[in-house]
Amino acid sequence: MGGVLEGFATIGAVIAVGALLAQLRIVDLAAAEVLSRLAFFVASPALILSLMAGTDVSHVLSRQLVATILGVVVPLAVYVFCARKIWQRGLGHTVVGGFSSAYVNAGNLGLPVAAYVLGNATYVVPTLLLQLCVLTPIGVSLLDHDANRNRSRAALLRPLATPLTVAMLLGLLLSLTGTALPGPVAAPVELIGAMAVPSMLVAYGISLRLGGGFGAGEARSEIVVTSTLKLIVQPAVATAAALALGLSGQALLAVAIVSALPTAQNVFTYASRYDRAQILARDTILVTTVLCVPIMLGIAAVLG
């Protein structure tokens, strides 16, 4: 389980750098916004493109994917019901809250956890592709629609041209056709993509220091709900589904561990980009990142 602790220590150190820069007044909230926009428009698409181009999408067609989907759908449905029927949240806020409840940190944390704890980085591939191919395009489309209320055909098609969606579709095409990016293209794409995770984490650290106290401007009960859905409901549903589908051993452990990963930092990037529910995203990420360690250790002890 050293891989889990090492992964969290690395993430925490980079977030701390952002908070320290803010504390020393080297950067301000405007810098966090610039970093978030850089990650959203440039670095994240490059990372997605290089990652998917080198991934065998046949890994998606598995029982692990079915269990993962059920683990996402249940907490997402519960949050959407609460947001719309109880808290009367708008569309953009609901999307960010739904992501906070079910969008796992499968990239910068999931990959090292899968490699070091599960012994095979491909265990995280189904979750990555589900999020990149389905959740991200749908969520970003809804956020874009909420931010641009013009209901013309051009407005409805605009989300399909977002950098994240274009990168995802191009990467999927390359993977399906077995085509590799040319060397002169692949090298700079990988280099730019390497900025994505550090940019997200530093921006997140800046926001933690300068963006208001815990729960500022948000109902703390909502943060409790999103965190509980993410840390308890999602791994419980995914594990139960995996057992029902006949998974066992390392495959079962992989479903449980990956589903118990905390909310991804790029949820905060989306929230910042569209100015929707930033505090909810920020604080859910904080709570789930801190509390998921003992949960994952418990899962490993029971199923490992």
Secondary structure, DSSP 8 states (H G I E B T S, - for coil): -HHHHHHHHHHHHHHHHHHHHHHTTSS-HHHHHHHHHHIIIIIHHHHHHHHHHTS-GGGGSSHHHHHHHHHHHHHHHHHHHIIIIIS---HHHHHHHHHHHH-B-TTTTHHHHHHHTSS-GGGGHHHHHHIIIIIHHHHHHHHHHHH----SHHHHHGGGGSHHHHHHHHHHHHHHHT----HHHHHHHHHHHTTHHHHHHHHHHHHHHHS-STTTTS-HHHHHHHHHIIIIIHHHHHHHHHHHTT--HHHHHHHHHHHTS-B-THHHHHHHHHTSSHHHHHHHHHHHHHHHHHHHHHHHHHH-
